[in-house]
Amino acid sequence: MKILFLAGSKNKDTELKTTKIYNSIIKYLFGVKELDVCTNIKSDFIDPIKKQSIEYEIKISDAVIVEATIPSFELGAYALKCIEKRKPILILSQIEDYKNLSDSRYFRVCKYKTLLELPNKITYFLQFAQNQSISQRLNLRISHEQREHLERMAEAKKSNISNYLRDLIEKDIISN
């Protein structure tokens, strides 16, 4: 499973604290077997090349973990991209509880007090992310009329039939 770890920019006032947090999270992630971890802790997310690189990493990752104790608009924008691409995302923060920012089933938040809490929270998230991967195949026989209806509805949503059906199932899961 490929995990992308993003963190906010460091400044001189918070550099010692954030470096300890980031190193702790990275050390834990690299210690988990069967994980391919990519990290991006930069002070300049606006650089077009870095932005393109991060967007590509989001695209190929199975899940994203963001340490947002130092919040930024860029981290929020990347979180939104993850939700749009149906990537499980975990937002970690010592200060802010971001639970009310999204009702997406892919969006998870962990407000923590100590670094000792993080391994359990991250492990739980990684299990959730593993379960969210699209790995089950479903073959279905439908009538020509049903197929045409699905094509029209998917096109109206600017989607494809598979994603349209997944969305219907997710809405049904949420409503029940």
N, C-alpha and C positions, 0 to 999 in steps of 0.2 A: 504494500500500500504506500502510495506517495503522499507525503505530508509537506505542506508549505508552511513555514513559520515566519510571520511578519511581526515587526515591532516598531513602535513609534520612534521618532528621532530622539537622540540623547542631547541634553544640553549640559553645560558645566555644573549647574546646580544639582542635577539629578543623576549625573553620569555614574557615580559610584553605586548608588542604589539600583539603578536600572541594569547596569552591567552584571551585578550579582543575580538579579532576577532572570535576565536573558540567558546567562551562562547556565543557571540551574535548569531552566526549561530545555535548553538545547542539549545539555548533558543527559537529561532524562530521555528525550526523544531519540538521541543517537544510541541509547542503551536498549531500546526496545527492538527485539528481533523482528525481521521482516518489514521494517519501515525504511523507506527511502526518504530522507529528510533534506529539504532545501530551505535555507534560511535567507532572510533579507532584512537586515537591520541597518537602515540607512537614514541619513539626515536629510537627504534630498530625493523624495519620491517624485518630484515634479520633472526631473530630467527625463526627456522623452525616451531615451534608450532604456533607462532603468524602469520607466513606466511600462514600456512595451515588454520588457523582460518579466516583470512581475505579472502582467496580464497573461503572458504565455505560461508562466508557472502555475497560475490559477487554473488555466485551461487544462493542463495535463495532470494536475494534482487530484487526488481522491478526496482530500479534505484540507482545510486551512485552519491554522491556529494563529490567533492574533493576540499579542500582549498589548493591551490598550491602557495601561496605567498612565502613560503619557498619551492622551488622546490627540488625534489629528483628523482633519477632514479627509486626507488621503486614505487613512486606514478605514474610515467609514465608507469611502467610495469603493475600496477593494472588497469590503464586507458585502456591499450591495451587489457587486459583480459576482461574488460567490453565490449569493442567494439566487440571482438571476440564472446562473449556470447550474443550479441545483447541487452545489457543492456543500457538504456539511462544513460549518464554520463554528469555531469555539472562540469566544471573546473572553480573555482573561483580564482582570483588573483588580487592583488592591483598593482603589478609591471609589469607582463608580459602578453601579449596578445597571447594566444596559438591557435588562430583560424586556423592557417595554418598547424597545426600538423596532422590533419586528415580530410578527406572529408566524413567520415561516417555520415549517417543521425542520428546516436545515440549520436554523439559527439557535445556537446554544451559548449560554453566558455563565461565567463562573467568577463571582466576586470572592476573593480569598484574602485572608489576613496574614498567613505565613506561608513560606515556601514549602513547608511540610505537607500542606493540603494538596499541592498541585499534582503529584504523581497519581493519586487516586482519581482526581477529577479528569486528568488527561486520559488515563486508562479507560475510564467510563466513556468519554467522548470517542476515543478510538474504536471501541466496540460498537458504539452507535454508528460511526462513520462506516465501519466495515459492513454493518447490516444494511446501510443505505445504498451500497453499490448495486448497480443494475446488473444482476447476474442471472436472473431467472427468465427463462424463455417461455413464452405463451403462444401456442399456435391456436388459431381461432377460425372457424368457418362461419362466414356471414353472407347474407344475400348481397346481390349487386346493388340494390337500393340502399342497404345499410352502409355499404362501402362508399357509395357516392355521397351519402349524408356525412360520413366521417371526413371525407376529403373536403367537402364544402366547409364544414365547421372548423377543421384544422386550418384551412386557408384563411378563413375569416379571422382566426386568432393569430395569424402569421406564424404558424407552427406546422409540425408534421403530424401524421395520424398517431404515431407512437407517443409523442409528447402530449398530444391532446388527450389520449386515453389515460396516460399516467396522471395528468391533471385532474381528470374526472374521478379517478380512483382516489387520489389524495384528498380531494374535496369530500368525497364520501367517507373516508377514514376520519377526517376532522369533524364532520358533522355527526358521526355516530360514536 
